[in-house]
Structure formats: structure tokens, C-alpha cells
Amino acid sequence: MGPQYRITLKRGLHSVTNIVIAAAFFLLLMGTSFSHFGQQDTTQADQYMAYATAGETVAKTINKLKKVKPATATVKAELRQKKQEKYYLDQITLVASGGPAADLDEVNKAVLDHAKYSLHATEKDPHVQLQLIKYAGQPTSRKLIERKKDVAFHTYLYQHHMREIPVASIKPPAANYVSDALLYHVSPLLIIAVFIVWLAEFFTTDKREGNLSVTNTLPMTKMKVLIAKIGVAFTIALPLFCLTALIVYVIIGLSAGWGSFQYPIVYSPDGQRASVMLLGHFLILFLGALIAVFCFFVALSALVGLFASDMDAVLVADVLVLLTGSAPVIGSKILSGAAKFLPSAYFDYSGLILHSAAWPSLGYGGAVAVLIVGTIMLLGLTSLIVHRRQLL
């Protein structure tokens, strides 16, 4: 099997498809940077405007409430709440008015105090109409869990003396840029689709070029040839993605700084509690999930490749399976009971890792197990077909 692996590897490395796929990964990951090309970094100014706008809106509400005559108990209670809310917002705008020169700990403390107040107010009255700080590119929610996540996030920043870097930042440092691209800016299905193109080409090349006809006549175990091809798929495709991501990291780092993989991501594992995950931890979990998904599509492509000599046929089959992992399909009522046992429920690695998927889940460990079991089943079927036909 060693000689066959080396021959297959040599062919795979010389494929022009590798360059095309690497370019596709690069464009996907650099898309946000390209869209911001030539723009000035206004992150600090945008943040200050978000604070100031929230404060101004509350001030207008206060003026309206003061004009209500007669002032009922409800109006008086709302007026007290708004004045208290404005106090915390004013503290933020006061300490943040210095821009980049503002004391980082003072800004973090003021934002944390406001987050704690908002959490307390929401716990006291779930229907309280708080004026949320609207960051660019981030949705707002009045749910209690979001207030808990705000407190957990800003507590971490304050304790670790770190500056907040919004997801919509024009020039985030490299660690944040790559993580945000994988989490928020590039759909997991798009990244998997690029892998699928490579796999479809790879598992049909020998048939198209006539190499497989010769291989099928040789006195050798055909399963060893298939195992060699699967090994080469892992040797080329995954490292190609990792190398591209590393190049993007270096390019962004040289222009915007490196950042820290200790920066927090806040999520809720159960919809009740807020937890902190660091960027480095997310990237490790991302890589594990990506490998598991890649294993599944390698096995699927190998199976379909036994029957199809045309790249398009394998590509269509893989894409159809990929689309079953889209929210409209996997989140449908028809699959509600069985969704968590299907490999396609875990193609969305960001939803899996951050527990944000709208359908049932077995958790990270369960997801990897389901994907591996699916892979083993596909490989088992492929092995059975190859053993019976003795043809590839």
C-alpha cells in the first residue's frame, strides 16, 4: 500500500485543482478584509456613537415622561428606571469620550456596571423596555440570557484588562479576524462545499484519465488502493485549508496586529447559563468538527466514485447531502425527532460549538460520534462493494 500511496500522492500534489481550491479558501476568508479595503478604522468612534446614541434615546424618553400629566404610579416608576439607566449610560460616555486614549479599565468597568444593571432590571421585570446598546453588525435581544452573556463577556474583559473588539470592527487583529470569519462571516456550508469540489475531482481523476483501468487489471487488493486514496485526501485537502488560514492570519497580523487567542466568546450551553469560550479553544473545537465532517464527505465521495466517472455526478451527490444540513431542511418538523441522529445536523460547526442551532443536538461529543459512525457505515458499504466486484 505504501508504493500506491506515494504514487497517488504524487498525482494529487500535481493537480491544478489544489491551487483553485486554495484560492477559493483564501477569497472566502479574506472576503471581509477585501470589503473593508481603503476604509479607515472607525471602531472606537463607532463604539462611542453607540454608547452616546443609547444615552440620547433614554434622555428623550425621560423628557417625554416628564411631560405626562398627571403622572401615574406607572409613569413615575418608568421615569425612575430611565433615570437610573441614563446614569449608567452617562458613565460609559464620560469615560469613553477620550477615544483610544481613554483608560481601558475605566471603560470596561463602566460598561460592565451597565450590563449588571440591565441584568438586574431584566430579572426584576422581564418586560422592562431597556435601551440596548446597538453595536454595528450585531443583533440585539431583550432575552434574559443575553443580559447574562453581556455580564459574563464584560466581566472577562475587565478582569483580564482586554479591549472590546466588535465583530464588525474594520481592522480587527488576526486572532479575532480569523475566528470571526469562521464564526460569523463565512457559512460553514460554503467551506464544506469547497472541500466537496476537491473531493469530487480527486475521486474521479483516475477514471477520467484511464489510470483506473490499468489498476483494475493488476494483481493487487483493490481495497488497499482505495485506502491509499483516502489517505492522500487527508494528506492534501485538510492541510491545504489550514495553510490557507495560516496565510490569512499572517497577512492580517502584519497589517492589524496579532491579537490574543485568549479573547472571549460568550455563549449559552443550555439557554439558561452564560459561559465563556476563548478563541483558541474555539479554533481547536472547530478543527475537530471540520475533520469529522471531512471524514464523512471523504467516505461519501469514495462510495459515489465507485459508480460515477464524471466529476459532476459526485459533486451533485455530495452537494445534495450537504444541503440536507441547511436550516430549512434539518430544522423542519419532519426531521424534528430524528435530526440529532443525522450527520447533516452537524455540518454547521459554529452552531454546534456555540449551541446556537435551532434543532436538537447531542452536543459536541455526540456530534463527532454521529459523524464518525456515518463515516464508518459509508466505508463499510464501500468496502463490501469493492470486495464483491474487485473493481474500483
C-alpha positions in Angstrom: 0.0 0.0 0.0 3.0 2.3 0.6 4.0 2.5 -3.1 0.4 3.0 -4.1 0.0 5.8 -1.6 3.2 7.6 -2.9 2.0 7.3 -6.5 -1.4 8.7 -5.6 0.1 11.4 -3.5 2.4 12.5 -6.3 -0.6 12.7 -8.7 -2.7 14.6 -6.2 0.0 17.1 -5.4 0.5 18.0 -9.1 -3.2 18.7 -9.6 -4.1 22.2 -10.6 -7.3 21.8 -8.5 -5.2 22.4 -5.4 -4.4 25.9 -6.5 -8.0 26.6 -7.3 -9.2 25.3 -4.0 -6.6 27.2 -2.0 -7.6 30.4 -3.9 -11.3 29.7 -3.0 -10.5 29.3 0.7 -8.3 32.4 0.6 -11.1 34.5 -1.0 -13.7 33.2 1.5 -11.5 34.0 4.5 -10.3 37.3 3.2 -13.7 38.5 2.0 -14.3 40.7 5.0 -10.9 42.3 4.7 -11.4 43.0 1.0 -14.8 44.6 1.7 -13.2 47.0 4.1 -10.3 47.8 1.8 -9.4 51.5 1.9 -11.7 52.2 4.8 -10.4 53.9 7.9 -10.7 52.0 11.2 -13.6 53.8 12.9 -14.2 51.1 15.5 -13.6 53.3 18.6 -15.7 56.1 17.2 -18.5 53.7 16.2 -18.5 52.3 19.7 -18.6 55.7 21.3 -21.5 56.7 19.0 -23.4 53.5 20.0 -23.0 54.5 23.7 -23.9 58.1 23.0 -26.9 57.2 20.9 -28.3 54.9 23.6 -27.9 57.7 26.2 -29.6 60.3 23.9 -32.5 58.0 23.3 -33.0 57.4 27.0 -32.8 61.2 27.6 -35.6 61.8 25.0 -37.7 59.2 26.8 -37.2 60.9 30.1 -38.3 64.2 28.7 -41.4 62.7 27.3 -42.3 61.0 30.6 -41.8 64.3 32.5 -44.4 65.9 30.2 -47.1 63.3 31.1 -49.7 64.8 33.3 -51.0 63.6 35.6 -48.0 61.3 36.4 -49.4 58.0 37.3 -47.6 55.5 39.5 -46.6 53.5 36.4 -45.2 56.6 34.7 -43.3 57.6 37.9 -41.8 54.1 38.1 -40.7 54.1 34.5 -39.2 57.6 35.0 -37.1 56.4 37.9 -36.0 53.4 35.9 -35.0 55.5 32.9 -33.1 58.0 35.1 -31.1 55.1 36.6 -30.5 53.6 33.2 -29.3 57.0 31.9 -26.9 57.3 34.8 -25.1 54.1 33.8 -25.0 55.1 30.1 -23.7 58.6 31.0 -20.8 56.9 32.9 -19.9 55.0 29.8 -19.9 58.0 27.5 -17.9 60.0 30.1 -15.0 57.6 30.5 -15.1 56.6 26.8 -15.0 60.1 25.5 -11.2 60.0 25.3 -11.3 57.5 22.4 -8.2 55.3 22.1 -6.6 57.4 25.0 -9.4 56.5 27.4 -8.4 54.4 30.4 -9.2 50.8 29.3 -10.1 49.5 32.8 -12.4 52.5 33.4 -14.3 51.9 30.2 -14.6 48.2 30.8 -15.8 48.9 34.4 -18.5 51.4 33.2 -19.8 49.0 30.5 -19.8 46.1 33.0 -21.8 48.2 35.5 -24.3 49.0 32.8 -24.5 45.3 31.9 -25.1 44.3 35.5 -27.8 46.9 35.9 -29.5 45.7 32.7 -29.4 42.1 34.0 -30.8 43.1 37.4 -33.6 45.1 35.7 -34.5 42.3 33.4 -34.5 39.8 36.2 -36.8 42.1 38.2 -39.1 42.7 35.2 -38.7 40.6 32.0 -40.8 43.1 30.1 -38.7 46.2 31.0 -38.0 48.3 28.0 -34.3 48.8 28.3 -32.4 50.9 25.7 -29.9 48.4 24.4 -26.5 49.4 23.1 -26.6 48.7 19.4 -23.3 47.6 18.0 -22.9 47.6 14.3 -23.2 44.1 12.8 -24.6 42.5 16.0 -28.3 41.7 16.6 -29.9 42.9 19.8 -32.2 40.8 22.0 -34.1 41.6 25.2 -33.9 38.0 26.5 -32.6 37.4 30.0 -29.9 35.0 28.7 -28.5 37.8 26.5 -28.1 40.1 29.6 -26.3 37.2 31.4 -24.0 36.8 28.4 -23.3 40.6 28.4 -22.2 40.4 32.1 -20.1 37.3 31.5 -18.4 38.9 28.5 -17.6 42.3 30.1 -16.6 40.7 33.4 -13.9 38.7 31.5 -12.7 41.8 29.6 -12.5 43.8 32.8 -10.7 41.1 34.8 -8.2 40.5 32.0 -7.7 44.1 31.0 -8.7 43.5 27.4 -10.2 45.9 24.9 -13.6 45.0 23.4 -13.3 44.2 19.6 -16.7 44.3 17.9 -17.5 41.6 15.3 -18.0 44.5 12.8 -14.6 46.0 13.5 -12.9 47.4 10.4 -9.4 46.2 11.2 -9.6 43.5 14.0 -6.3 41.8 15.0 -5.5 38.5 13.3 -6.8 36.2 16.1 -10.2 37.9 16.1 -10.3 38.2 12.3 -9.8 34.5 11.6 -12.2 33.4 14.4 -14.9 35.9 13.4 -14.6 34.9 9.7 -15.2 31.2 10.7 -18.0 32.0 13.1 -19.9 34.9 11.6 -18.8 35.8 8.1 -18.3 32.6 6.1 -21.0 30.0 6.1 -19.8 26.5 7.3 -21.7 25.0 4.3 -19.5 27.2 1.9 -16.3 25.9 3.4 -17.6 22.3 3.2 -18.7 23.0 -0.4 -15.1 23.9 -1.4 -13.9 20.6 0.1 -16.6 18.8 -1.8 -15.3 20.2 -5.1 -11.8 19.0 -4.4 -13.1 15.5 -3.3 -15.3 15.2 -6.4 -12.3 15.9 -8.7 -9.9 13.8 -6.7 -12.1 10.6 -6.6 -12.9 10.7 -10.3 -9.5 11.7 -11.8 -8.2 8.2 -12.2 -11.3 7.1 -14.1 -11.3 10.1 -16.4 -7.6 9.7 -17.2 -7.8 5.9 -17.7 -5.5 5.1 -14.8 -8.1 3.0 -13.0 -8.4 0.6 -16.0 -4.8 -0.4 -15.5 -5.1 -0.6 -11.8 -8.1 -2.9 -12.0 -6.1 -5.4 -14.1 -3.2 -5.6 -11.6 -2.9 -8.5 -9.1 -3.4 -6.3 -6.0 -6.1 -5.8 -3.4 -8.3 -3.1 -4.7 -9.3 -2.0 -1.1 -5.6 -1.1 -0.5 -5.8 1.2 -3.5 -8.9 2.9 -2.1 -7.4 3.2 1.4 -4.3 4.9 -0.2 -6.6 7.4 -2.0 -8.4 8.2 1.2 -5.1 8.7 3.0 -4.0 11.1 0.3 -7.2 13.0 0.6 -6.4 13.7 4.3 -2.8 14.5 3.4 -3.6 17.2 0.9 -7.1 18.8 1.5 -7.1 19.5 5.2 -3.5 20.8 5.3 -4.4 22.9 2.3 -7.2 24.6 4.3 -5.0 25.0 7.4 -2.1 26.5 5.4 -4.5 29.0 3.7 -6.0 30.0 7.1 -2.4 30.5 8.4 -1.5 32.7 5.4 -4.6 34.8 6.1 -3.7 35.0 9.8 -0.2 36.3 8.9 -1.4 38.8 6.3 -3.9 40.3 8.8 -1.4 40.1 11.7 1.2 42.1 9.7 -1.3 44.9 9.0 -3.6 45.0 12.0 -1.7 43.2 14.8 -1.9 39.6 16.1 -4.4 39.9 18.9 -4.9 37.2 21.5 -6.3 33.7 21.4 -7.4 34.3 25.0 -10.1 36.7 23.8 -13.6 35.6 25.0 -16.6 34.3 23.0 -19.7 34.1 25.2 -22.4 31.5 24.6 -25.1 29.6 26.4 -24.8 25.8 26.6 -28.4 25.4 27.8 -30.2 28.6 27.2 -30.1 29.4 31.0 -26.4 29.9 31.8 -23.7 32.1 30.1 -20.3 30.6 29.6 -17.0 31.9 28.2 -15.1 30.2 25.5 -11.7 31.5 24.4 -10.8 32.0 20.7 -8.0 29.4 21.0 -10.5 26.8 22.4 -13.0 27.6 19.7 -10.4 27.0 17.0 -9.5 23.6 18.4 -13.1 22.6 18.6 -13.6 24.0 15.0 -10.7 21.9 13.7 -12.1 18.8 15.4 -15.6 19.3 13.9 -14.2 20.1 10.5 -12.1 16.9 10.5 -15.2 14.8 11.5 -17.3 16.4 8.7 -14.4 16.0 6.2 -14.2 12.3 7.1 -17.9 11.9 6.3 -17.6 13.5 2.9 -14.4 11.6 2.0 -16.3 8.4 2.7 -19.3 9.6 0.7 -17.2 10.7 -2.2 -15.3 7.4 -2.3 -18.6 5.5 -2.3 -20.2 7.6 -5.1 -16.9 7.5 -7.0 -17.3 3.7 -7.4 -20.3 4.3 -9.7 -19.5 7.6 -11.3 -16.7 8.5 -13.6 -17.9 12.1 -14.1 -16.8 14.7 -11.5 -20.2 16.4 -11.8 -22.1 13.3 -10.7 -20.0 13.0 -7.5 -20.3 16.8 -7.0 -24.1 16.7 -7.3 -24.4 13.8 -4.9 -22.2 15.4 -2.3 -24.0 18.8 -2.6 -27.4 17.2 -2.2 -26.3 15.6 1.0 -24.7 18.9 2.1 -28.0 20.8 1.5 -29.7 18.4 4.0 -27.7 20.2 6.6 -29.2 23.6 5.8 -31.5 25.1 8.3 -34.8 24.8 6.3 -34.2 21.1 5.8 -32.7 19.8 9.1 -34.8 22.2 11.1 -38.1 21.1 9.5 -40.8 19.5 11.6 -40.5 16.3 9.6 -37.0 15.7 10.9 -37.5 17.2 14.4 -37.4 13.8 16.1 -34.5 12.2 14.2 -32.4 15.3 13.4 -29.9 14.9 16.2 -29.0 11.4 15.0 -28.3 12.6 11.4 -24.7 13.6 10.3 -26.2 16.5 8.4 -27.4 18.1 11.7 -23.7 18.8 12.5 -22.4 20.3 9.3 -22.9 23.8 10.8 -19.9 23.7 13.1 -20.5 27.2 14.5 -24.0 26.3 15.6 -22.7 23.1 17.1 -19.8 24.6 19.1 -21.8 27.6 20.4 -25.0 25.6 21.0 -26.9 28.0 18.7 -28.6 25.6 16.3 -32.3 25.7 16.2 -32.7 21.9 16.1 -32.0 19.2 18.7 -28.4 18.2 19.3 -26.3 15.6 21.0 -23.6 18.1 21.9 -20.1 18.3 20.6 -19.0 14.8 21.6 -22.2 13.3 20.3 -21.9 15.2 17.0 -18.4 13.8 16.4 -19.6 10.3 17.3 -22.6 10.6 14.8 -20.3 11.8 12.0 -17.7 9.1 12.7 -20.4 6.4 12.8 -21.8 7.7 9.5 -18.3 7.6 8.0 -17.8 4.0 9.2 -21.1 2.9 7.7 -20.2 4.5 4.3 -16.7 3.0 4.4 -18.2 -0.4 5.3 -20.6 -0.2 2.3 -17.8 0.9 0.0 -15.5 -2.0 1.2 -18.3 -4.5 0.7 -18.9 -3.3 -2.9 -15.2 -3.3 -3.7 -14.7 -6.7 -2.2 -17.5 -8.2 -4.2 -16.7 -6.5 -7.5 -12.9 -6.5 -7.1 -13.1 -3.3 -9.2 -12.7 0.3 -8.4 
